[in-house]
Amino acid sequence: MMDPHYPRKLKMFTIEHLQKYLDAKSFHILIEETQTFEREIKKDKWKFKISRDDPITFKNKDSGMQIDIACKIEGIGDHRNKHSVEFRVRSTTNDDQNVKFHIDQKVPDTQEPWHHLHMGGFDEPRFPYPPMDIILLSEFILINYFQEVYEDLRKDGGWKRLIINSQNIFQREYYETCRNCIKNHKDVTLMEHLLYHQ
């Protein structure tokens, strides 16, 4: 289910918590796309997209590294039918040191986990993985690449409420499915369930 208030919360998260970690161009792109999303989500068919060509780029804490996010989330009404988030860490000094992760929703009629993670440039393997959004992926980036400030953010009630809201929108169903499978299906493995039964 897609929360119609999500675009407003993403905008608030960006302004109150993320702005100082993003380069100026990325901040403006994210605000503009969030405002467009806020108008679009009221329509029957909607889309939120951050292009790979103009990703959200975190300020370069380490002069040799760039951290980007791109995404495409589409839906009809309150249902999401396409969900793809890309997280890229690349060297600004060495072209060989790039890594890109995709967190995607299954393409219909394919044999892959409903939600999965795989590395860019490789079709296989696809690991079962909970869906993410910009808010949840930003938490991951700040924990790993901005550790000195993350401890303060953890104590911020507003930050925590927005993270929990995104967990509820994007991950609740995934984790409930995992829990129900482990609890109720004695003859189906979790991996099998995520691959064939969703």
C-alpha positions as CSV (number, residue, x, y, z in Angstrom):
1,M,0.0,0.0,0.0
2,M,1.2,3.5,-0.8
3,D,0.6,6.2,1.8
4,P,-0.7,9.4,0.1
5,H,1.1,11.4,2.7
6,Y,4.5,9.8,1.9
7,P,5.6,12.6,-0.6
8,R,5.1,15.2,2.1
9,K,7.1,13.1,4.6
10,L,9.9,12.5,2.1
11,K,10.1,16.3,1.5
12,M,10.2,16.9,5.3
13,F,12.9,14.3,5.7
14,T,14.9,15.9,2.9
15,I,14.7,19.4,4.3
16,E,15.0,18.6,8.0
17,H,17.5,15.7,8.0
18,L,19.1,15.1,4.6
19,Q,19.9,18.5,3.2
20,K,23.2,19.0,4.9
21,Y,24.5,15.6,3.5
22,L,23.5,16.2,-0.1
23,D,25.2,18.3,-2.7
24,A,23.1,21.4,-3.6
25,K,22.0,20.2,-7.0
26,S,20.8,16.9,-5.5
27,F,18.9,18.6,-2.8
28,H,17.0,20.7,-5.4
29,I,16.3,17.7,-7.6
30,L,14.9,15.7,-4.7
31,I,12.7,18.6,-3.6
32,E,11.4,19.2,-7.1
33,E,10.7,15.4,-7.7
34,T,9.0,15.2,-4.3
35,Q,6.7,18.1,-5.2
36,T,5.9,16.5,-8.5
37,F,5.3,13.2,-6.7
38,E,3.0,14.9,-4.3
39,R,0.8,16.2,-7.2
40,E,1.0,12.8,-9.1
41,I,0.1,10.5,-6.2
42,K,-3.4,12.1,-6.2
43,K,-3.9,10.7,-9.7
44,D,-4.8,7.2,-10.4
45,K,-1.5,6.4,-12.1
46,W,1.7,7.9,-10.5
47,K,5.5,7.7,-10.6
48,F,8.4,8.9,-8.5
49,K,11.7,8.9,-10.3
50,I,15.3,10.0,-9.6
51,S,17.3,9.4,-12.8
52,R,20.6,7.6,-12.9
53,D,21.8,10.5,-15.0
54,D,20.9,13.0,-12.2
55,P,21.1,10.9,-9.1
56,I,20.9,12.0,-5.5
57,T,24.6,12.5,-4.5
58,F,25.8,12.7,-1.0
59,K,28.5,15.2,-0.2
60,N,31.8,13.8,-0.8
61,K,33.0,13.0,2.7
62,D,36.0,11.2,1.3
63,S,37.6,13.0,-1.6
64,G,38.0,9.8,-3.5
65,M,34.4,8.5,-3.2
66,Q,31.0,9.4,-4.5
67,I,27.7,7.9,-3.2
68,D,24.6,8.2,-5.3
69,I,20.9,7.0,-5.2
70,A,18.5,6.6,-8.1
71,C,15.1,5.2,-8.0
72,K,11.9,4.5,-9.8
73,I,8.7,3.7,-8.0
74,E,5.4,3.5,-9.9
75,G,1.9,2.6,-9.0
76,I,-1.8,2.8,-9.6
77,G,-3.9,4.1,-6.8
78,D,-2.4,2.9,-3.5
79,H,-0.7,-0.1,-5.1
80,R,3.0,-0.1,-6.1
81,N,3.6,-2.1,-9.3
82,K,7.2,-1.1,-10.0
83,H,9.9,-0.5,-7.3
84,S,13.5,-0.2,-8.1
85,V,16.2,1.6,-6.0
86,E,19.8,1.9,-7.0
87,F,22.7,2.6,-4.6
88,R,26.1,3.3,-6.2
89,V,29.5,3.9,-4.6
90,R,32.2,4.9,-7.1
91,S,35.7,6.0,-7.0
92,T,36.3,9.5,-8.3
93,T,40.0,8.7,-8.8
94,N,39.9,5.1,-10.3
95,D,37.4,4.0,-12.9
96,D,37.9,0.3,-11.9
97,Q,36.5,0.9,-8.3
98,N,32.8,1.2,-8.8
99,V,30.1,-0.8,-7.1
100,K,26.4,-0.6,-7.8
101,F,23.5,-2.3,-5.9
102,H,20.0,-2.7,-7.2
103,I,17.1,-3.3,-4.9
104,D,14.3,-4.3,-7.2
105,Q,10.8,-5.7,-7.4
106,K,10.4,-8.9,-9.4
107,V,9.6,-8.6,-13.1
108,P,6.3,-10.6,-13.6
109,D,6.7,-14.1,-15.0
110,T,10.4,-14.4,-14.0
111,Q,12.0,-16.8,-11.5
112,E,13.5,-14.4,-9.0
113,P,12.5,-13.4,-5.4
114,W,9.7,-10.9,-5.3
115,H,12.0,-8.2,-3.7
116,H,15.7,-8.8,-4.2
117,L,19.2,-7.2,-4.2
118,H,21.8,-7.8,-6.9
119,M,25.0,-6.1,-8.0
120,G,25.0,-3.9,-11.0
121,G,26.5,-5.4,-14.1
122,F,25.5,-8.9,-13.0
123,D,22.1,-10.6,-13.7
124,E,22.8,-13.3,-11.0
125,P,22.5,-13.9,-8.1
126,R,19.4,-12.1,-6.9
127,F,19.3,-12.2,-3.1
128,P,15.9,-11.9,-1.3
129,Y,15.9,-8.5,0.2
130,P,13.3,-6.1,1.7
131,P,12.2,-3.2,-0.4
132,M,13.9,0.2,0.3
133,D,13.1,3.8,-0.4
134,I,15.3,6.9,-0.3
135,I,14.6,7.4,3.4
136,L,15.7,3.9,4.4
137,L,18.6,3.8,2.0
138,S,19.7,7.2,3.4
139,E,19.7,5.7,6.9
140,F,21.9,2.9,5.6
141,I,24.3,5.4,3.9
142,L,24.6,7.6,7.0
143,I,25.2,4.6,9.3
144,N,28.0,3.3,7.0
145,Y,29.6,6.5,5.6
146,F,28.7,9.2,8.1
147,Q,29.0,7.3,11.4
148,E,30.1,10.3,13.5
149,V,26.7,12.1,12.8
150,Y,24.5,9.1,12.8
151,E,24.7,8.7,16.6
152,D,23.1,12.2,17.0
153,L,20.4,11.4,14.4
154,R,19.5,8.2,16.3
155,K,18.5,10.4,19.2
156,D,16.3,12.7,17.1
157,G,12.6,11.7,17.5
158,G,11.6,13.3,14.2
159,W,14.2,11.3,12.3
160,K,13.2,8.1,13.9
161,R,9.5,8.7,13.2
162,L,10.2,9.2,9.5
163,I,12.4,6.1,9.3
164,I,9.7,4.0,11.0
165,N,7.0,5.4,8.7
166,S,9.0,4.3,5.7
167,Q,9.6,0.9,7.3
168,N,5.8,0.5,7.7
169,I,5.1,1.6,4.1
170,F,7.8,-0.4,2.3
171,Q,8.9,-3.2,4.6
172,R,6.1,-4.3,6.8
173,E,4.4,-6.6,4.3
174,Y,7.8,-8.2,3.3
175,Y,8.7,-9.0,6.9
176,E,5.2,-10.3,7.7
177,T,5.4,-12.6,4.7
178,C,8.8,-13.9,6.0
179,R,7.4,-14.4,9.5
180,N,4.2,-16.1,8.3
181,C,6.2,-18.5,6.1
182,I,8.6,-19.5,8.9
183,K,5.7,-19.9,11.4
184,N,3.1,-21.6,9.2
185,H,4.7,-23.4,6.3
186,K,6.5,-26.6,7.6
187,D,7.1,-27.9,4.1
188,V,8.3,-24.8,2.3
189,T,11.6,-23.0,2.9
190,L,11.6,-19.2,3.2
191,M,13.8,-18.9,0.1
192,E,11.3,-21.1,-1.9
193,H,8.4,-19.1,-0.6
194,L,10.0,-15.8,-1.6
195,L,10.9,-17.2,-5.0
196,Y,7.7,-19.1,-6.0
197,H,4.8,-18.2,-3.7
198,Q,4.6,-14.5,-3.7
